[in-house]
């Protein structure tokens, strides 16, 4: 549960994808990294923060 974004020793799968893409764009995605929560991390839930993303379809789960 306590992965460290600033280390590459252990990573969530979404963190690996984020770091890979971020390296390809010379760190342009750093502004989407949430440093206000502990542990620091990147989740797929935060993808909406990217201004290049657009909503394709909204789904509501539940009964």
N, C-alpha and C positions, 0 to 999 in steps of 0.2 A: 504493500500500500504506500510505501514512502519512497517512491522513485524520485530521483534528483534530475531535473531537466538539464542542469549544468554539467552532468556527467553522462557518459555513454556506456557505463558499466551494465546498467539494466534499463529497459525501456518498455513502455506500453507499445502496442503495435501502431496506434495512431501517432504516438510521439515519434516513432521511427519514420513514418511517412512524412510527418511535418518537417522533421529535421532534414530529410532527403530533399524534399521540395524546396525548403528554405535555403539550403545550400546552393541549389540550382539557380536561385534568383538573388544570390549574394545578400541574404539576410533580410530581404524586403518584407518577409512575413513576421519578423520579430515583433511588430506592433500588435499582432494578434495573440501573442503569448500572454496568458494571464499570470501575472506575478502578484496579484492581490490575494491569492488563496494558497493555502498550504495543504498538501505539497504542491509545488508549482507543477504545471502540466499543460498538456495539450490534449483536448478531447475532440472527438468528431462532433459533439454537440455545439461546439463553438464556431463551426464553419460559417454560420450565418453572419459572423462579424466581418467577413471579407466582403468589401464593396463590389467585387467582381462576381459574387454569387447571386443568383436570382432564384426565387421560389418557383419550383416547377409544379409541385402539388402538395397540398397540406392534407395530412391524414390525421384522423382522431381515433385513438385506440381506447377501448373500453366498451362497456355494455350500454 
